[in-house]
Amino acid sequence: MARTVKKTSNTTETLVEDRGAGEPVTPPLKRTFRLAVTNLKGGVAKTTTAVNVAWGLVDAGLSCLIVDLDMQANATSDLGFDITEVRENGLNMASVLRNQCEIDGILLQYGETDLWVAPSSKALTDAERMLSNEIGGEKRLAQKLKAVEGRFDVIIFDCGPNLNLLTINALSLADYLIIPVQTEYLAAHGTLSLLDTVAQVRDNYNPGLTILPILPTMYTAKNSQEQATLGELNRLVSDLVPIFEPVPRATVFSKASAAGHPALRASARSKAVGTYRDYVKLILKHIRAAQAAQGKAG
């Protein structure tokens, strides 16, 4: 059941939807697929990626839940919800992880669409610290998701910019991992470090975790330093994980965020969002292949 949380004051009341050439509607999935979006560095368009990928999947006919695992609650606010109210009413992921409520009681619906969010708050830091001191804390998220597992086609974890227990929870559950990387100095070396961490998670928790192509973000094609960074990323990382075409730096993303909408919905015809549309097509290709393989095995 959807809860009502007031929209933030800067959120537009109505949305004139700019629809581009959308992906064909996807048939119902046989199971829930899970994606984690993470980088150990903040400010890399991680939440922008999570929100726009989620909308792209919804636009393709799937139902999607974003689980906001970042104490900054950017995914919650980027969909237009008042994070102050979410914190004060206690109906957020921190309370779920503390066993104070169930996840199906905190879900917020984005408009009248099939996009939902399990909101976050600053209290998530204390909840994570509590889990770190509990036996089985690394399994808490899996336990809590059972209540909604069959309700959504896709669940996206928007992880915080650090390797805490909540991020490990998410990576342990994910079928696919999305790594957004800002095209700035030393980005390639940071990505190599993250890939090493992911390898450890695979070895210890989730051998089936598939890393999707690295997604460069906030790219200015005419900037020589960013060109060099993208080249270094390809040189050092592409043998391990493919590099996707970069998402350009553009104001449509900040404007959409301020208005409480995914840019892929609010400005679907903008060239700037085209990379996200193509990335969603890639994700759908993976999901369809996995579903087909499951059908043959079953």
C-alpha positions as CSV (number, residue, x, y, z in Angstrom):
1,M,0.0,0.0,0.0
2,A,1.3,3.4,-0.9
3,R,2.0,5.9,1.9
4,T,1.5,9.7,1.4
5,V,4.5,11.9,2.0
6,K,4.3,15.4,0.9
7,K,6.5,16.5,-2.0
8,T,9.2,19.0,-1.3
9,S,8.3,22.6,-2.0
10,N,10.5,22.8,-5.1
11,T,8.9,19.9,-6.7
12,T,6.6,20.6,-9.7
13,E,3.0,19.6,-9.0
14,T,2.5,18.4,-12.6
15,L,4.9,16.9,-15.1
16,V,4.6,17.5,-18.8
17,E,6.2,14.2,-19.8
18,D,8.7,14.5,-22.6
19,R,8.5,11.0,-24.1
20,G,11.1,9.9,-26.5
21,A,11.4,6.6,-28.4
22,G,10.9,4.2,-25.5
23,E,12.0,0.6,-25.2
24,P,9.3,-1.9,-26.1
25,V,7.3,-3.2,-23.2
26,T,9.0,-6.1,-21.5
27,P,7.0,-9.3,-20.7
28,P,6.5,-10.1,-17.0
29,L,9.6,-11.5,-15.4
30,K,9.7,-14.9,-13.8
31,R,11.6,-13.6,-10.8
32,T,12.9,-10.4,-9.2
33,F,16.2,-9.2,-10.5
34,R,18.4,-7.0,-8.2
35,L,20.9,-4.3,-9.2
36,A,23.3,-2.5,-6.9
37,V,24.7,0.9,-7.8
38,T,27.8,1.8,-6.0
39,N,31.1,3.6,-6.0
40,L,33.3,4.2,-2.9
41,K,33.6,7.9,-3.9
42,G,30.7,10.4,-3.6
43,G,29.7,12.9,-6.3
44,V,29.9,10.5,-9.2
45,A,26.2,10.6,-10.3
46,K,25.5,7.4,-8.4
47,T,22.0,8.3,-7.4
48,T,21.3,10.0,-10.8
49,T,22.2,6.7,-12.4
50,A,20.0,4.7,-10.0
51,V,17.0,6.9,-10.5
52,N,17.3,7.1,-14.3
53,V,18.0,3.4,-14.7
54,A,14.9,2.7,-12.5
55,W,12.7,5.0,-14.6
56,G,14.0,3.4,-17.9
57,L,13.0,0.0,-16.6
58,V,9.6,1.2,-15.6
59,D,9.2,2.8,-19.0
60,A,9.9,-0.6,-20.5
61,G,7.0,-2.1,-18.6
62,L,8.7,-3.3,-15.5
63,S,7.9,-2.5,-11.8
64,C,10.8,-1.2,-9.9
65,L,11.7,-0.5,-6.3
66,I,14.7,1.7,-5.3
67,V,16.0,0.7,-1.9
68,D,17.8,3.9,-0.7
69,L,20.8,2.7,1.4
70,D,22.6,6.1,1.5
71,M,22.1,8.1,4.6
72,Q,22.1,11.3,2.5
73,A,18.7,10.0,1.1
74,N,19.4,11.4,-2.3
75,A,17.3,8.8,-4.2
76,T,14.4,9.7,-1.9
77,S,14.7,13.4,-2.5
78,D,15.4,13.1,-6.2
79,L,12.0,11.5,-6.6
80,G,10.5,14.5,-4.9
81,F,9.8,13.2,-1.4
82,D,10.4,15.3,1.8
83,I,13.3,13.7,3.6
84,T,12.6,15.7,6.7
85,E,9.2,14.1,7.0
86,V,10.6,10.7,6.2
87,R,13.1,11.1,9.0
88,E,10.6,12.4,11.5
89,N,7.9,9.9,10.9
90,G,10.4,7.0,11.3
91,L,9.1,5.1,8.3
92,N,12.4,4.6,6.5
93,M,15.1,1.9,5.9
94,A,16.8,2.7,9.3
95,S,13.6,1.6,11.1
96,V,13.3,-1.5,8.9
97,L,16.8,-2.6,9.6
98,R,16.3,-2.1,13.4
99,N,13.2,-4.4,13.2
100,Q,10.9,-1.4,14.2
101,C,8.7,-1.9,11.1
102,E,8.5,-3.9,7.9
103,I,9.6,-2.7,4.5
104,D,6.2,-3.0,2.9
105,G,5.0,-0.4,5.4
106,I,7.5,2.3,4.3
107,L,7.2,2.2,0.5
108,L,6.5,5.5,-1.3
109,Q,5.1,5.5,-4.8
110,Y,6.4,7.9,-7.4
111,G,3.2,9.4,-8.8
112,E,0.9,6.8,-10.3
113,T,3.7,4.8,-11.8
114,D,5.4,1.5,-11.1
115,L,8.4,3.2,-9.6
116,W,8.6,3.0,-5.8
117,V,11.3,3.9,-3.2
118,A,12.1,2.5,0.2
119,P,13.3,5.9,1.7
120,S,16.4,6.6,3.7
121,S,17.4,9.0,6.5
122,K,20.4,10.0,8.5
123,A,19.4,7.4,11.1
124,L,20.8,4.8,8.7
125,T,24.3,5.4,10.1
126,D,23.2,4.3,13.5
127,A,21.3,1.3,12.1
128,E,24.4,0.2,10.2
129,R,26.5,0.5,13.3
130,M,24.0,-1.6,15.2
131,L,24.1,-4.3,12.5
132,S,27.9,-4.4,12.6
133,N,27.6,-5.6,16.2
134,E,25.1,-8.3,15.6
135,I,25.6,-11.9,14.5
136,G,24.1,-12.3,11.0
137,G,24.0,-8.5,10.4
138,E,25.2,-9.1,6.9
139,K,21.9,-11.0,6.1
140,R,19.5,-8.5,7.6
141,L,18.6,-6.8,4.3
142,A,17.9,-10.1,2.6
143,Q,15.6,-11.1,5.5
144,K,13.7,-7.8,5.2
145,L,13.3,-7.9,1.4
146,K,11.4,-11.2,1.6
147,A,8.2,-9.2,2.3
148,V,8.3,-7.5,-1.2
149,E,10.5,-9.8,-3.2
150,G,7.8,-11.1,-5.5
151,R,6.1,-7.7,-5.8
152,F,8.6,-6.0,-8.1
153,D,10.3,-7.1,-11.3
154,V,13.5,-5.2,-10.4
155,I,15.0,-4.0,-7.1
156,I,17.8,-1.4,-7.3
157,F,20.0,-0.7,-4.3
158,D,21.4,2.8,-4.2
159,C,24.4,2.3,-1.9
160,G,26.3,4.8,0.1
161,P,29.8,6.0,-1.0
162,N,31.6,3.6,1.3
163,L,32.1,-0.1,1.9
164,N,30.0,-0.5,5.0
165,L,27.9,-3.5,6.1
166,L,24.9,-2.2,4.1
167,T,26.9,-2.0,0.9
168,I,28.1,-5.6,1.5
169,N,24.4,-6.6,2.2
170,A,23.4,-5.1,-1.2
171,L,26.3,-6.6,-3.1
172,S,25.6,-10.0,-1.6
173,L,22.1,-9.9,-2.9
174,A,22.6,-8.3,-6.3
175,D,22.5,-10.1,-9.7
176,Y,24.1,-7.1,-11.4
177,L,26.5,-4.3,-10.3
178,I,26.5,-0.8,-11.9
179,I,29.6,1.3,-11.2
180,P,29.3,5.0,-12.2
181,V,32.6,6.7,-12.5
182,Q,33.1,10.4,-12.9
183,T,35.7,11.2,-15.5
184,E,38.1,13.0,-13.2
185,Y,41.8,12.6,-12.2
186,L,42.7,9.2,-10.7
187,A,39.2,7.7,-11.5
188,A,40.8,4.7,-13.1
189,H,42.8,3.8,-10.0
190,G,39.8,4.2,-7.8
191,T,37.8,1.9,-10.1
192,L,40.6,-0.7,-9.9
193,S,40.4,-0.6,-6.1
194,L,36.6,-1.0,-6.1
195,L,36.9,-3.9,-8.5
196,D,39.3,-5.6,-6.1
197,T,36.8,-5.1,-3.3
198,V,34.0,-6.5,-5.5
199,A,36.1,-9.6,-6.2
200,Q,36.4,-10.2,-2.5
201,V,32.6,-9.9,-2.1
202,R,32.2,-12.4,-5.0
203,D,34.6,-14.9,-3.3
204,N,33.0,-14.6,0.1
205,Y,29.3,-13.9,-0.5
206,N,28.0,-13.8,-4.1
207,P,29.9,-15.7,-6.8
208,G,27.1,-15.0,-9.3
209,L,27.4,-11.2,-9.1
210,T,27.8,-9.8,-12.7
211,I,29.5,-6.5,-13.2
212,L,27.9,-4.5,-15.9
213,P,30.0,-2.2,-18.1
214,I,31.5,0.7,-16.2
215,L,29.5,3.9,-16.7
216,P,31.6,7.1,-17.0
217,T,29.6,10.1,-15.9
218,M,29.6,13.9,-16.0
219,Y,31.8,13.9,-19.1
220,T,32.8,17.0,-21.0
221,A,34.0,15.9,-24.4
222,K,36.0,19.1,-25.0
223,N,37.9,18.9,-21.7
224,S,41.4,17.5,-22.4
225,Q,41.8,16.3,-18.8
226,E,38.5,14.4,-19.0
227,Q,39.5,13.0,-22.4
228,A,42.7,11.7,-20.8
229,T,40.9,10.3,-17.9
230,L,38.5,8.4,-20.1
231,G,41.5,7.1,-22.1
232,E,43.2,5.9,-18.9
233,L,40.0,4.3,-17.8
234,N,39.8,2.3,-21.0
235,R,43.5,1.5,-20.9
236,L,43.6,0.2,-17.3
237,V,40.1,-1.2,-16.7
238,S,38.6,-2.3,-20.0
239,D,40.5,-5.7,-20.0
240,L,38.6,-6.4,-16.7
241,V,35.3,-4.8,-17.4
242,P,34.0,-3.1,-20.6
243,I,33.6,0.7,-20.5
244,F,30.3,2.1,-21.7
245,E,29.8,5.3,-23.6
246,P,30.0,8.3,-21.2
247,V,27.1,10.2,-19.8
248,P,27.7,13.9,-20.7
249,R,27.7,16.7,-18.2
250,A,24.4,18.5,-18.6
251,T,22.0,20.7,-16.7
252,V,19.0,18.5,-17.5
253,F,20.1,16.2,-14.6
254,S,20.3,18.8,-11.9
255,K,17.1,20.4,-13.1
256,A,15.2,17.1,-13.0
257,S,16.6,16.3,-9.6
258,A,15.5,19.7,-8.2
259,A,12.0,19.1,-9.7
260,G,11.8,15.6,-8.2
261,H,11.7,13.7,-11.4
262,P,14.1,11.4,-13.4
263,A,15.7,13.2,-16.2
264,L,15.0,10.3,-18.5
265,R,11.3,11.0,-17.9
266,A,11.3,14.8,-17.8
267,S,13.7,15.4,-20.7
268,A,13.4,12.1,-22.6
269,R,14.3,13.8,-26.0
270,S,17.4,15.5,-24.7
271,K,20.6,14.0,-26.2
272,A,22.2,14.1,-22.7
273,V,20.0,11.3,-21.4
274,G,20.5,9.1,-24.4
275,T,23.3,7.2,-22.7
276,Y,21.0,6.2,-19.9
277,R,18.5,5.0,-22.4
278,D,21.1,2.8,-24.1
279,Y,22.3,1.5,-20.7
280,V,18.8,0.5,-19.8
281,K,18.6,-1.4,-23.1
282,L,21.8,-3.2,-22.1
283,I,20.4,-4.1,-18.7
284,L,17.2,-5.4,-20.3
285,K,19.3,-7.6,-22.6
286,H,21.0,-9.2,-19.6
287,I,17.7,-9.7,-17.8
288,R,16.1,-11.3,-20.9
289,A,19.1,-13.6,-21.4
290,A,19.0,-14.6,-17.8
291,Q,15.3,-15.3,-17.9
292,A,15.7,-17.3,-21.1
293,A,18.5,-19.4,-19.5
294,Q,16.3,-20.0,-16.5
295,G,13.5,-21.1,-18.7
296,K,15.7,-23.7,-20.5
297,A,17.1,-24.9,-17.1
298,G,13.6,-25.2,-15.6
